[in-house]
Amino acid sequence: MKFTAFNLNEHLLEAIDAMGFEEATPVQEGAIPKIQEGSDLIACAQTGTGKTAAFILPILDELTKDHEMETSTLIIVPTRELALQIDQQIQGFAYFTPVESLAVYGGGDGKDWVQEKNALSKGADIIVATPGKLISHLANGYAKFDKLQHLILDEADRMLDMGFMDDIQKIITYLPKKRQTLMFSATMPDDIRKLAKKILSNPFEINFGISKPAEGVLQGAYLTYDTQKIPLINSLITGKDYLKSILIFSSTKLKVTEIARTLKKKGHEVARISSDLSQDEREEVLRNFRSRKTRILVATDVLSRGIDIKDINLIINFDVPGDAEDYVHRVGRTARAETTGLALTLINEEDMYKFRQIEKLIEDEVMKMPLPVELGDGPEWNPNVKFRPRTFSKRGPKGKSGKNQRGGGGRKGGRKFK
């Protein structure tokens, strides 16, 4: 379906054309007409399906018809990366219109606070906010939402996972009861449905491909000991000049730092990003990665749902994510907008059970590939053993004083990442 079929404002169509969009995605086809009708909406859609444009375009279309400088739309998101991403998309689509937006998120300086205060008190058409920072402003009493017409909760399941449920319910008490409410989520657990029942009115529900990577993602996995992981990554990317954009995910900041440092020593152009960097530092890292000044970016899951970078050639999961849904979002960073991409996961003995749960979730068995001969043999595939978390005391891991003991089989030598 062409975007002209939605009868959007000509200025929006001009921006859509300038941005290179031609046909609407299925989630846009399903959501845009319902939003234009004024219906409340619950939409289940995985990352990379075009859901952001699905709610931005019909709202911008309405705002351009009778524009007044007042806060008419509030978009609540779990992370500042996603807030910035959505704000950038709004600015792109609204380029030829008078509509203004502002991202409100933590981690900024005093100037950011003043700018946010002015927008919340005097009015900005669209506010994109993280829950914690928005509540800080609401507590000061100057935020005006009396003219609010649209509330959008994006990545609702992620906000639930991050413990924002109470914050969201508190924010809603500041908003007019008569409004259009839209909820977008990759999954729809019971707690999200309970929240939807409280805050939405007779919502229309659409569901698009939950919990499955995009068709263009070629998935693969390697069974490795931890000591083989970085040598394997080095082997996979060295001399592969066609892999111009590589994103490596790991579960902890310590691992991210160690991976980046080790790959740098091996001569690769690499940067890292995690929550311990300042906002300015994170934005600079992302700019360099987008412009391909940096070939390899190592990141924690803070980026799995908050990065919108085209043409990432290779995703590497250094370890299996703890939440099966996070796997879908990690590998969803490649094969965006109907392109193709490669996603590889490195699986040690402890992570085999978790990875099998992921395979059940996505209803697909990921190919297990042999290690390069020079790395030796990896562990045997045995997904039926569920490892228990190790307990630690002052003497070190339970069982032996200060030694790295592990249950369920041995490990080839070397230091394990913490």
N, C-alpha and C positions, 0 to 999 in steps of 0.2 A: 504494500500500500504506500502510495506517495504521500508526503506530508501535506500536500495541497488538499487532500481529501478531508482534512480536519477543519477546513475553513479558518485557518489561523490568520492573524494579522499579517499584512504584507511585509511589515518590517521584520517580523519573526521569520517569515519564509526567506527573506533576503539574508538574514543571519544564518539560518540553517543551510542555505546554499553556499554561503561563504565559508562555512565550517566543513563543507564536504559531505554532509549527510544527504542521502538520496531517498532511501526507503525506510519506513518505520519498522522497528523490531516487533515481534509478537506481543511483548509486554506493553509497548507503546500503543499498538493497535487495540489492545484490550482495555488499557487504563485511561487513555486520553478522552475518549467519548464519555465515559462514566464521570470523569472529573468535570468535564464541560457541562454535564447535566446537573452538577451540584451534589452528586451522591457521595456519601462516605464510602471509603474503599479500604479493603484489606488485600494486599497484593503479596503473594509469595513468589519471589524471583531471585535467582542466584546472581552473583556478581558478574558483570560484563554483559548483561542482557539489555542495557539501555534504560534501566528503571529511573535513573536520575532525570533524564529528558522527559520521561513519561509523566512525571509530576510537575516539572518546571514549565514545560511548554504551555499546557492549558492554563496555568496560573498566570504566567506572563501575558498570555492572550487576553485574559480578563482584566489584568491591571492596565493594559495599554488602551482599553476602551474608554475608561473614565478615570484618568490618572489623577490621584491626589497624593501629596507627600505625607503619608501616614503608614504606620506599621500594620499591614494587612495580612502578612504571612509570616509564620514562625516555623522553621525547620529545625528539629532537634536531632542531633547525631551523636554517636558515642565518642569520637576522637577529633582532635583538632585537624589532623590530616584530612579527614573526610569533610570537615567543615570548610577548609580551604579549597578542597577539590570542587565541592558543590558551588561555593561562591564564585570560583573561576568559571564554571560552566554557566552559571546565571549571567555573569558579565559578558560571556561570549554570545549567548542567545539574545541578551537584551541590548546588544551593542548599538542598534539603530533605534532604540526606544528610550524614553526618559526614566525608565525603572532603575532604581538603585538597590543594592544589597550590601550587607556587611556580615562578616564572619566574627562571631564572639566566642573566644576560646581561651583556655588557660595558657600560662607560660609566657605571656607578653610583658611589656614594661608599662610605666606610668602613662606614656603617650597613648598606648592601645586602650587603656582603661578610660581615658578622657574621650577618645573617639567613640568607644562603645557606649559610654554614658550619654553622649550627645545624640547618638542614633536612637537609643532606647527611649530617651526622654522627648526628643523633638520629632522623631519619626523617620524610619527608613522603610521602603516598600517591603523588603524581605530581610529578615534576620535569620541567619544560620548559626546555631549555637550548640555548644556542649552543655550538658545539664548543670555541672558544678559551677561553671563560670556564670551562667545565666542566673542561677539562684543567688549568687553573690550580689548581682545587680538588683535583683528583685527585692532582696533584703533591705536595700537602701531606699526603696520606696519611689523611685523616679521613673521606672520602666512603665511605659504606657502601652497597654494591649487592649484598650477598650474598643478599638476599631478593628480588631483582628477578625479576619474572615476565614483563614485557612491555617490549620495545624497539621504538620507532617512529621511523622516519626519515621526516620530512616534507619535501617539496620536495627530494628527493634529487638531482635533476639540477641544481638551483640550488647545492647545497652542492658538487657536483663542479665546477661552473663557477667557484666562488669559491675553489677550491683546498683544500677541507676533507677530501679523500679520506684523506690520511694521518692527520689528526686523528681521523676517525671510526674508522678501523681501530685506532688506539691506544686510544680509549675502549672499544672492544669487548673489549679484552684485560682490562679491569677487571670485566667482567660475567660472570655465570654462563653456562656453555655451554648449559645446559638452560633455555630460555625461549621465549616466543612472539615472533617478530620480524615486524614489518609495515613495508613500504616503500611510500610514496606518492610519485609523481613525475608531472610533466606530460608528460615524454618518457622514453624508455628507450634511451639510447645504449649502445654496447657496454661502456663502462667501468662503467656502472651495473649492467648485467647480470652483469658479472664480479664486482662487489661482492656482488650479490644471491646469486650462486652460492656465495660464500664464507661468508656470514653467515646465510642462510636455509636451512631444512630442508624439502625437498619442498614448496615454496610453491604455493598456488593463485594463479592470475593472472587479473585482471579488467582490462578496457580500456574506457574510456569517452571517446569524442570527443576524442582527443588533437589538440592544436595547431589547434583551430578556435574562434573566438570564439562565445559563447553566441548562440542564435538571436535573442534580443531586442536584440542590438546592431546598430544601423543604422550602417554604416561609410561614410565618405566621405573624399575626399582633395582637396587643392588643390595645384597646381603653382605654386610661388612662388620668387622670389628672396629671399634672406635679409632684405633691406631691406623686403620687403613683409609679413613674417611678423607682427610686432606690430601694424601697422596693420590687417591682416586679422583678428587676434584681437579687436582693439578693435571692429571693424565687426561681428563675429559675436556679441558679447556685450552691446554697448551697447543699452540700451532693451529687452532681452529679459528682463523680470522673471520670466518663468516658468522661466528657467534659474537656479535658486536654489543649485545646488551644482556647481561647475566645477573639474575637476582637470586641470592642465597638466603634462605630462611633458617634461623635457629631459634631455640626456645628460650635462651637466656642471654642477658647482656654480656656475661663473662665469656660465653662461647662466641658471641659475635665479635668481641674484641680479639679473641685468640685466633679465630679464623682469618679475620682481616689482616692481622699482624703477620701470620704465617704465609698467607698468599702474597703479601707485599714482599716479603723476603725472597720469594720465588720469582720475583720480577713482574708480577701482575699489577695492572692499574686497578686499585680497589679502594673503596671507601666503606664506612660502616655507619649505620643509623640505628639509634635506639632511644628510649625515653630519657636517658641521662644527658642527651645533647640539648642545648638551648634551641628555641624555635628558629632563631636566625641561622644557627648552624645546620639544623635539619633542612631548612628551605634551601640553603646553599648546596648541601649534598644532593638534594633532589634535582636542583637545577643542573648541576654538573652531570648527573646520571641521565636526565632527559636529553641534554645536548650531546651526550655520548663523549664528554670529556673524561668521564669515568666509565670504564667498561663493566666493572663488577661492583655490585652493591650487596653488602651483607646486612641483614636486618632481622629484628625480632618481629613477632606477630603484630606489633603496633602498625605495621605497614600492610598486612594481608588484606585489609578491607579499606585502607585509606590511601591508596596510591593509584593514580590513573596515568600510566605511561604507556604509550603505544610501542608496538614492535619489540617487546622483550622476547628475546629468542629462546632463553633457557631459564627455567626455574629449578633450583636444587633445594630440596628439603634436607638440610644437614642431619636433622633428626625428625622422627615422626611426631607431628603435633599431638598434644594431649587430648584435644577435642576433635572428633572426626569431622565436624563441620569446618573447622579451621583448615583442614586439608583442602577442601573444595575452594575456599577463599584464597589460599596460598597459590594453588595451581591456576586459579582464575586470573592471576596477574599476566598470564601469557594467553595467546589465542584470543585477544580482544577484538571485538567488532568483526567477527567472521574471518579473522586471520588464523594462521596455524602456529603452534609453538610446542616446545618440548618441556616436560616436567618430570624430574627424576627425584626419587626419594632414597636416602641411604638408611638402611634398616639394620640395627644391631639386634642381639639376641633378646634384649629386654623389650624392644619395640615391636616384635613380630605379632604378638597378640593384638596390640593396638591397631597395627596396620591391617590385620585381617578384619577388624571391625569396620575400618574405613572401606574396605572392599565390599563388605556387606551393605554398607550405607549407599555406595554409589552403584551397587549391583553390577560390579565388573571386577574381574581378576586382573590385576596389574602385572604385566610381564616382568619376571625376575631375570635379570641379565647377568651373564658371567663376568667376574672381575677380570681386569687385564692380567695376563699371566705373571707379569713381574711383581704383582702385589700378593701372590699366593692365594690360598683358599680362604674363603670367608666362612661364616657359620652356616650350618644346615638350616633350611626352612622348617621351622617348627612353631606354628602359630597357636598351638593349643596350650602352651605353658604361659600362664599369667604371672609375671613377676610381681612380688610384693615390694613396696618401697623399703629401702634399707633404713634401719634405725641407727642413730648416731649417739654416742656418749662422749664424755671427756676423753676417753681412751681411744676414740676413733670409731669406725664402723663396728657394730655389735658383733662380737665373736673373737676379734683379735685386736690387740693393742696397736693402734696407729696404722694398721695395714688395710689396704683396699680390698676387703673381702666382698665377694658377691655370691649369691646363691644361684643354683641351677646351672652349673657348668663353668668351665674356666674361660679365660680370655688370653689371647696372645699379648705379650708384654707391651709395656709402654704406659704413659700417663693418660689417665682418663680425664676428659673435660668435666668440669664441675658446673 
